[in-house]
Every structure is written in C-alpha cells, then in structure tokens.
Amino acid sequence: MSSGEFGEYGGRHVPEPLEEPLERLANAYDEIGRGEAFQAEFRDHLEAYAGRPTPLYYAGNLSDRYGADIFLKREDLLHGGAHKINNCLGQALLAKKAGRERLIAETGAGQHGTATAMVGALFGLDTEIYMGKKDVERQRMNVFRMRLMGADVTEVTRGGQGLADAVDAALEDLVENVDHTHYLVGSVVGPDPFPRMVRDFQSVIGEEAREQFIERTGELPDAAVACVGGGSNAMGLFHAFRDDDVAFYGAEGGGEGADSTRHAAPLATGTDEVIHGMKTRVIDEDVEVHSVSAGLDYPGVGPEHAMFREVGRCEYTGVTDEEALAAFRELSETEGIIPALETSHAVARAIQLAEEGAHETILVNLSGRGDKDMETAAEKFEFA
C-alpha cells in the first residue's frame, strides 16, 4: 500500500517540517529499498550477521500437555535475542545509502535499542537511543549493552516515563536534526512510510515460517499467534499468511486484568485517534498504560493491525500480567526455552487456544528471549 493508508487508518499526520523529509524517505524506500541490489545486500546481512534463517521448533512437551500441535518460530535465536535486528538492518542499510550520518531510536524493553546500537556500530553511524526512565530502571543490562556498543542512551523523564514518552523525545530530535539523522522506528507504527517499511523488513519471519511449516507438515497451520505492542513481530509473521485460511491471534498487554484501568490493550478496548503521526487505535485517556513487559507498554498500535481488527482478519485479546508470567515459567520448565515477557503473552494465548480445542496446529512467533527479564521474573517467582 504505497499510499501509507490501511483502510481508514495510517496516513501521515505530522507537523509541516516533517512532511518533506518523510516524503524523501518514502521515495528512497520505494526506489532503493525495494530494488534487487538492496534486497540482496539486506538478505546477506540477515544471514551472515543476524543468523537467519531461524528454525521452526515443534514444542512437543507443551503440545502433549495441551492437546494441540504447537510450533515456535525461533526469533529468539537471532543476534541480539529478538526479531528487532531484522528491521534495524534494513533501515540502517537504507539510511547509509541515503547519506544519513546518525541514527536515533526509541526503546521500551531495550531490544530495539540494542539492535539499533548493533547496526549503528556495524555501519559506522552515530547512534542515540531514547528510553523512558522507568524502562531504564527495569532493563539495566540492555542499557549497558547499548552503551557498550557505542550508543548514547538518553533517559526520558517526562510524562509517564515510558515508551510513548521516548517516542515523543525521538520525534523532537528528528525535527531538529532532520538533514543528517534517520529515525529508526522500531515497530509498524508512525507516519508513512514506517508501518509498511517495517512490516516489509520483518516479513522474512512469516516467509520462512510458511515454507518451513509446509515442508514439515505438508500443510499450513490452523492459527498464527504473536504478541502485539506496536505490532512488528506480529505483522512480520502474519503478512505471508494474510491471503491463506490461517486464523490470526494478537496478544496484547492486558496488565492487571479486563476490569483494571492499568493495561496496554488498545485493540481490545481503545478508540480511534491520531498519535505519533498515524491514525490508529489508542487506549482511552482514563487508562494508565501498563504491562509487566516494557515492550508492550505503548498506548497505540500499528495502523495495519487496526485495519485487521476492523475487518475481522485478526482477533486481539488482552493477556494479563499473571497469565504472561505463568506462560513464561511454563515454557521454561517444559521446553527449556525462556521467552521474553512480551513473547510470553503470545505463548499464553496459544495455550488458551489449545485448551479451548479451537485449532489442531498453532504457530507462535517466539519473538524474543527472556535474558533481559531475569530481574523482573526473579521478583515474581519463588522456588522451594
């Protein structure tokens, strides 16, 4: 969708100083980023640097427990421990070819910031990461990793001191430094061309998974499940299956529960608004944005997800902190795989679907590993 619109959602709702730079970026993406030479170089970096392709893993113990065949797309095995490196490699390569000298990014859980720091070092670009104060405090090791790779990490103390505030700070930086800076947006959010560009760079997830699933089973999965904050790992998985008879399920940050005013589930409970340069679904003003996972702690969602909800292509459900923590522990104990807390929301949703008997085969995007969440988990669990 070169218009940058997804039904009634998306578009480019930005201040005048950003209109021309975003148009230049859109043209650069359409003219350079989609070209064969760029794609070949991008795929080479994905293989040699990031570690693609990632395997499709049959979670046999979890499947036996819940009575459905559950498969995991192992994005947690990528360099950096999450799917974020796919998009970061694509955008940084495009920025380099477009003559940009500096990268900026927002981050919540720290995985996107870490991946941005990686590609900044790889391509020799000055890098600054904006991160909310409360996320800096709960993701200290990721902050150290970013700084170790040469990135400046700027702590954002305004507002709720979370991911949305980090996005605001990064956008202000872009306005001031637009001539030499590329804002490496971490999800399928923001003004055009970011939602479609990030989706395309992440679509390698679903492309691989589709081919691997058919090779493994001879057919497509009944369902595909992913966690949704901004929504890049989910859209990266869903895109290859969008015209297939595969049910989509998005697991949002349900926080303290359906009746709570502390959650991060705009698709399940929000309203249509303009935020961060896009029209999409946004959490109601009377709700405090909260999730046990920093990466889902965002008040909006990608506009393509808003469209999927509107047309009924995907079912979005809030998964509570308690349910996500239980899935975090269960996958660790049954398969010896420790998922990120964001990803644990998708694992929890897959378990619910299996218990309901809704589908015989379920594909889950295991979007990140849980190393970064050890301190949070250690505060929650007790062992005899």
C-alpha positions as CSV (number, residue, x, y, z in Angstrom):
1,M,0.0,0.0,0.0
2,S,2.2,2.8,-1.2
3,S,-0.3,5.4,0.0
4,G,0.5,4.5,3.5
5,E,-3.1,4.0,4.4
6,F,-4.7,0.8,5.7
7,G,-8.4,1.3,5.2
8,E,-9.3,4.3,7.3
9,Y,-6.1,4.0,9.3
10,G,-2.4,5.1,8.8
11,G,-1.5,8.0,6.7
12,R,1.0,10.8,7.5
13,H,-0.3,13.2,10.3
14,V,2.8,15.2,11.1
15,P,3.9,18.8,11.5
16,E,4.9,20.6,8.3
17,P,8.7,20.4,9.0
18,L,8.5,16.6,8.8
19,E,6.4,16.3,5.6
20,E,9.2,16.8,3.1
21,P,11.7,14.6,4.9
22,L,9.2,11.8,5.2
23,E,8.3,12.1,1.6
24,R,12.0,11.8,0.7
25,L,12.3,8.7,2.9
26,A,9.3,7.1,1.3
27,N,10.8,7.8,-2.1
28,A,14.1,6.4,-1.1
29,Y,12.5,3.2,0.3
30,D,10.4,2.8,-2.9
31,E,13.3,3.5,-5.3
32,I,16.2,1.9,-3.4
33,G,14.8,-0.3,-0.6
34,R,12.7,-2.4,-3.0
35,G,15.4,-2.8,-5.6
36,E,17.1,-6.1,-6.3
37,A,20.6,-4.9,-5.3
38,F,19.4,-3.6,-2.0
39,Q,17.4,-6.7,-1.2
40,A,20.3,-8.9,-2.0
41,E,22.6,-7.0,0.3
42,F,19.9,-6.9,3.0
43,R,19.4,-10.7,2.8
44,D,23.2,-11.2,3.0
45,H,23.3,-9.2,6.3
46,L,20.3,-11.1,7.6
47,E,22.1,-14.4,7.0
48,A,25.7,-13.6,7.9
49,Y,25.2,-11.0,10.7
50,A,21.7,-11.8,12.2
51,G,21.8,-15.5,11.8
52,R,18.8,-16.3,9.5
53,P,17.1,-18.5,8.8
54,T,15.7,-19.2,12.3
55,P,14.4,-22.7,12.9
56,L,10.8,-23.8,13.3
57,Y,10.6,-25.8,16.5
58,Y,7.9,-28.3,17.5
59,A,7.2,-27.8,21.2
60,G,6.4,-31.4,21.9
61,N,6.2,-31.3,25.7
62,L,3.9,-28.2,25.6
63,S,1.8,-29.8,22.8
64,D,1.3,-33.1,24.8
65,R,0.2,-31.1,27.8
66,Y,-2.5,-29.1,26.0
67,G,-3.6,-31.3,23.1
68,A,-2.6,-29.2,20.1
69,D,0.5,-29.2,18.0
70,I,2.3,-26.0,18.9
71,F,5.2,-24.8,16.8
72,L,7.6,-22.0,17.7
73,K,9.3,-19.7,15.1
74,R,12.6,-19.2,17.0
75,E,13.3,-15.4,16.5
76,D,14.8,-15.6,20.0
77,L,17.9,-17.2,18.4
78,L,18.8,-14.2,16.3
79,H,21.8,-12.0,17.1
80,G,20.7,-9.8,20.0
81,G,18.0,-12.2,21.1
82,A,14.9,-10.8,19.3
83,H,13.3,-10.1,15.9
84,K,14.3,-6.5,16.2
85,I,17.5,-7.0,14.3
86,N,15.6,-7.7,11.0
87,N,14.1,-4.3,10.7
88,C,17.2,-2.5,12.1
89,L,19.4,-4.0,9.5
90,G,17.0,-2.9,6.7
91,Q,16.5,0.7,8.0
92,A,20.2,1.2,8.8
93,L,21.3,0.0,5.4
94,L,18.7,2.3,3.8
95,A,19.9,5.3,5.9
96,K,23.5,4.6,4.9
97,K,22.7,4.5,1.2
98,A,20.6,7.7,1.6
99,G,23.6,9.5,3.1
100,R,22.5,9.8,6.7
101,E,25.2,10.0,9.4
102,R,23.2,9.5,12.5
103,L,20.6,7.1,13.9
104,I,18.1,7.8,16.6
105,A,15.6,5.3,18.1
106,E,13.1,4.8,20.9
107,T,13.1,1.7,23.0
108,G,11.0,0.2,25.8
109,A,12.2,-3.3,26.6
110,G,15.6,-2.4,25.2
111,Q,15.6,-5.0,22.5
112,H,15.1,-2.4,19.7
113,G,17.6,-0.1,21.3
114,T,20.1,-2.9,21.5
115,A,19.5,-3.8,17.8
116,T,19.8,-0.2,16.8
117,A,23.1,0.1,18.7
118,M,24.3,-3.0,16.9
119,V,23.6,-1.7,13.4
120,G,25.0,1.7,14.3
121,A,28.3,0.0,15.2
122,L,28.1,-2.2,12.1
123,F,27.5,0.7,9.6
124,G,29.6,3.3,11.4
125,L,26.7,5.6,12.3
126,D,26.4,7.8,15.4
127,T,23.6,6.4,17.5
128,E,21.4,7.9,20.2
129,I,18.6,5.9,22.0
130,Y,15.7,7.5,23.9
131,M,14.4,5.4,26.7
132,G,11.9,6.2,29.5
133,K,13.2,6.4,33.0
134,K,11.1,3.5,34.3
135,D,12.3,1.3,31.5
136,V,15.9,2.2,32.1
137,E,15.4,1.1,35.7
138,R,13.9,-2.3,34.8
139,Q,16.2,-3.0,31.8
140,R,19.6,-2.0,33.1
141,M,21.5,-4.7,31.3
142,N,20.1,-3.7,27.9
143,V,21.1,-0.1,28.7
144,F,24.6,-1.3,29.4
145,R,24.7,-3.3,26.2
146,M,23.7,-0.3,24.1
147,R,26.4,1.9,25.7
148,L,29.0,-0.9,25.3
149,M,28.3,-0.8,21.6
150,G,28.9,3.0,21.4
151,A,25.3,4.3,21.6
152,D,24.3,7.2,23.7
153,V,21.3,6.4,25.9
154,T,19.1,9.4,26.8
155,E,16.8,8.9,29.8
156,V,13.4,10.4,29.3
157,T,11.8,11.7,32.5
158,R,8.6,13.4,31.1
159,G,5.1,12.1,31.4
160,G,4.8,8.5,32.3
161,Q,8.5,8.0,31.7
162,G,7.7,5.1,29.3
163,L,7.8,4.1,25.7
164,A,5.4,6.7,24.4
165,D,7.4,9.5,26.0
166,A,10.6,8.1,24.4
167,V,8.8,8.3,21.0
168,D,7.9,11.9,21.6
169,A,11.5,12.8,22.5
170,A,12.9,11.0,19.4
171,L,10.4,12.8,17.2
172,E,11.5,16.2,18.6
173,D,15.2,15.2,17.9
174,L,14.3,14.3,14.3
175,V,12.7,17.7,13.8
176,E,15.8,19.5,15.0
177,N,18.3,17.2,13.1
178,V,16.3,16.1,10.1
179,D,19.0,16.8,7.5
180,H,21.5,14.2,8.7
181,T,19.5,11.9,11.1
182,H,17.4,8.9,10.4
183,Y,14.8,7.9,13.0
184,L,14.9,4.1,13.1
185,V,11.4,3.4,14.2
186,G,11.1,0.1,16.0
187,S,7.6,-1.1,15.1
188,V,4.9,-0.9,12.4
189,V,3.8,2.5,13.8
190,G,4.2,6.2,13.0
191,P,3.6,8.1,9.8
192,D,4.1,6.6,6.3
193,P,6.4,5.0,5.2
194,F,7.3,3.4,8.6
195,P,4.4,1.0,9.0
196,R,4.8,-0.6,5.6
197,M,8.6,-0.4,5.6
198,V,9.0,-2.1,9.0
199,R,6.4,-4.7,8.0
200,D,8.3,-5.5,4.8
201,F,11.7,-5.8,6.6
202,Q,10.0,-8.1,9.2
203,S,8.1,-10.2,6.7
204,V,11.1,-12.6,6.4
205,I,9.7,-14.1,9.6
206,G,6.4,-15.3,8.0
207,E,8.0,-16.1,4.7
208,E,10.4,-18.5,6.3
209,A,7.8,-19.9,8.7
210,R,5.3,-20.6,5.9
211,E,7.9,-22.5,3.8
212,Q,9.2,-24.4,6.9
213,F,5.7,-25.3,8.1
214,I,4.7,-26.7,4.7
215,E,7.9,-28.6,4.5
216,R,7.5,-30.0,8.0
217,T,3.8,-30.9,7.9
218,G,2.7,-30.7,4.3
219,E,0.1,-28.0,5.1
220,L,-0.4,-24.6,6.6
221,P,-1.0,-24.0,10.3
222,D,-4.6,-23.6,11.5
223,A,-3.6,-20.5,13.5
224,A,-0.8,-18.0,13.9
225,V,-0.2,-16.2,17.2
226,A,2.0,-13.3,18.2
227,C,2.2,-10.6,20.9
228,V,1.3,-7.1,19.9
229,G,2.6,-3.8,21.3
230,G,3.3,-1.7,18.3
231,G,3.0,-4.9,16.4
232,S,6.1,-5.5,14.2
233,N,6.7,-9.2,15.1
234,A,3.1,-10.0,14.6
235,M,2.8,-8.3,11.3
236,G,6.1,-9.9,10.3
237,L,4.6,-13.3,10.9
238,F,1.1,-12.6,9.6
239,H,2.0,-10.9,6.3
240,A,3.0,-14.1,4.5
241,F,-0.3,-15.8,5.6
242,R,-2.7,-12.9,5.0
243,D,-4.4,-14.5,2.0
244,D,-4.4,-18.0,3.4
245,D,-7.0,-19.8,5.5
246,V,-5.0,-19.2,8.7
247,A,-6.6,-17.6,11.8
248,F,-4.6,-14.7,13.3
249,Y,-4.5,-14.0,17.0
250,G,-2.8,-11.0,18.6
251,A,-2.0,-11.0,22.3
252,E,-1.9,-7.5,23.8
253,G,-0.7,-6.4,27.3
254,G,-3.8,-7.0,29.4
255,G,-2.0,-5.7,32.5
256,E,-3.8,-6.3,35.7
257,G,-7.0,-7.7,34.0
258,A,-10.0,-6.8,32.0
259,D,-11.6,-4.8,34.7
260,S,-8.5,-2.8,35.6
261,T,-7.6,0.7,34.5
262,R,-4.0,-0.4,34.1
263,H,-3.3,-2.2,30.8
264,A,-1.9,-1.8,27.3
265,A,-4.6,-3.2,25.0
266,P,-5.8,-0.6,22.6
267,L,-7.1,-3.0,20.0
268,A,-9.3,-4.8,22.6
269,T,-10.5,-1.7,24.4
270,G,-9.4,1.5,22.7
271,T,-10.8,4.1,20.4
272,D,-9.7,5.6,17.0
273,E,-7.3,8.5,17.4
274,V,-4.2,10.2,15.8
275,I,-1.0,9.5,17.7
276,H,2.7,9.8,16.7
277,G,1.8,10.7,13.1
278,M,-0.7,8.0,12.3
279,K,-4.4,7.3,12.8
280,T,-4.9,4.1,14.7
281,R,-6.4,2.5,17.8
282,V,-5.4,4.2,21.0
283,I,-6.0,3.4,24.7
284,D,-8.7,5.6,26.4
285,E,-7.4,8.6,28.3
286,D,-8.7,7.2,31.6
287,V,-6.5,4.1,31.4
288,E,-2.9,4.0,32.7
289,V,-0.7,2.4,30.2
290,H,0.8,-0.7,31.9
291,S,2.2,-4.1,31.2
292,V,4.7,-6.3,33.0
293,S,6.6,-6.3,29.7
294,A,8.2,-3.0,28.8
295,G,7.9,-3.7,25.1
296,L,4.1,-3.8,25.2
297,D,3.8,-0.7,27.3
298,Y,2.6,1.5,24.4
299,P,-0.8,3.3,24.2
300,G,-1.3,2.7,20.4
301,V,-0.8,0.1,17.8
302,G,0.3,-0.2,14.2
303,P,-2.5,1.0,11.8
304,E,-2.4,-2.2,9.8
305,H,-3.4,-4.0,13.0
306,A,-6.2,-1.5,13.5
307,M,-7.4,-2.4,10.0
308,F,-7.1,-6.1,10.7
309,R,-9.3,-5.7,13.7
310,E,-11.8,-3.5,11.8
311,V,-12.3,-6.1,9.0
312,G,-12.2,-9.1,11.4
313,R,-9.0,-10.6,10.0
314,C,-7.3,-10.9,13.4
315,E,-8.7,-11.4,16.9
316,Y,-6.9,-9.3,19.5
317,T,-7.1,-10.2,23.2
318,G,-5.6,-8.8,26.3
319,V,-3.4,-11.2,28.2
320,T,-2.9,-10.3,31.9
321,D,0.4,-10.0,33.6
322,E,-0.4,-13.1,35.6
323,E,-1.1,-15.1,32.6
324,A,2.0,-14.0,30.8
325,L,4.2,-14.7,33.8
326,A,2.6,-18.2,34.1
327,A,3.4,-18.9,30.4
328,F,7.0,-17.5,30.9
329,R,7.5,-20.1,33.6
330,E,5.7,-22.9,31.9
331,L,7.7,-22.7,28.6
332,S,10.9,-22.5,30.6
333,E,10.0,-25.6,32.6
334,T,8.5,-27.7,29.7
335,E,10.8,-26.9,26.9
336,G,13.9,-25.3,28.4
337,I,13.2,-22.2,26.4
338,I,13.0,-18.9,28.3
339,P,10.8,-16.4,26.4
340,A,10.8,-12.7,26.7
341,L,7.9,-11.4,28.8
342,E,6.5,-9.8,25.6
343,T,6.6,-13.1,23.8
344,S,5.1,-14.8,26.9
345,H,1.8,-13.1,26.1
346,A,1.7,-14.9,22.8
347,V,2.6,-18.3,24.5
348,A,-0.2,-17.7,27.0
349,R,-2.7,-17.0,24.1
350,A,-1.6,-20.2,22.3
351,I,-2.1,-22.2,25.4
352,Q,-5.6,-20.8,25.8
353,L,-6.4,-21.7,22.2
354,A,-5.1,-25.2,22.7
355,E,-7.2,-25.6,25.9
356,E,-10.3,-24.4,24.0
357,G,-9.7,-27.0,21.3
358,A,-10.0,-24.3,18.7
359,H,-7.2,-25.4,16.5
360,E,-5.1,-28.5,15.9
361,T,-1.9,-26.8,14.8
362,I,-0.8,-23.4,16.2
363,L,2.2,-21.4,15.1
364,V,3.7,-19.0,17.6
365,N,6.2,-16.3,16.9
366,L,8.7,-16.7,19.7
367,S,9.9,-13.1,19.1
368,G,12.5,-12.8,21.8
369,R,14.4,-14.5,24.6
370,G,14.0,-13.7,28.2
371,D,17.5,-12.9,29.4
372,K,16.6,-9.3,29.7
373,D,13.7,-10.1,32.0
374,M,15.5,-12.2,34.6
375,E,15.4,-9.5,37.3
376,T,11.7,-8.9,36.8
377,A,10.9,-12.6,36.9
378,A,13.1,-13.2,39.9
379,E,11.0,-10.8,41.9
380,K,7.8,-12.7,40.9
381,F,8.8,-16.3,41.4
382,E,9.7,-18.4,44.4
383,F,11.4,-21.8,44.3
384,A,11.4,-24.2,47.2
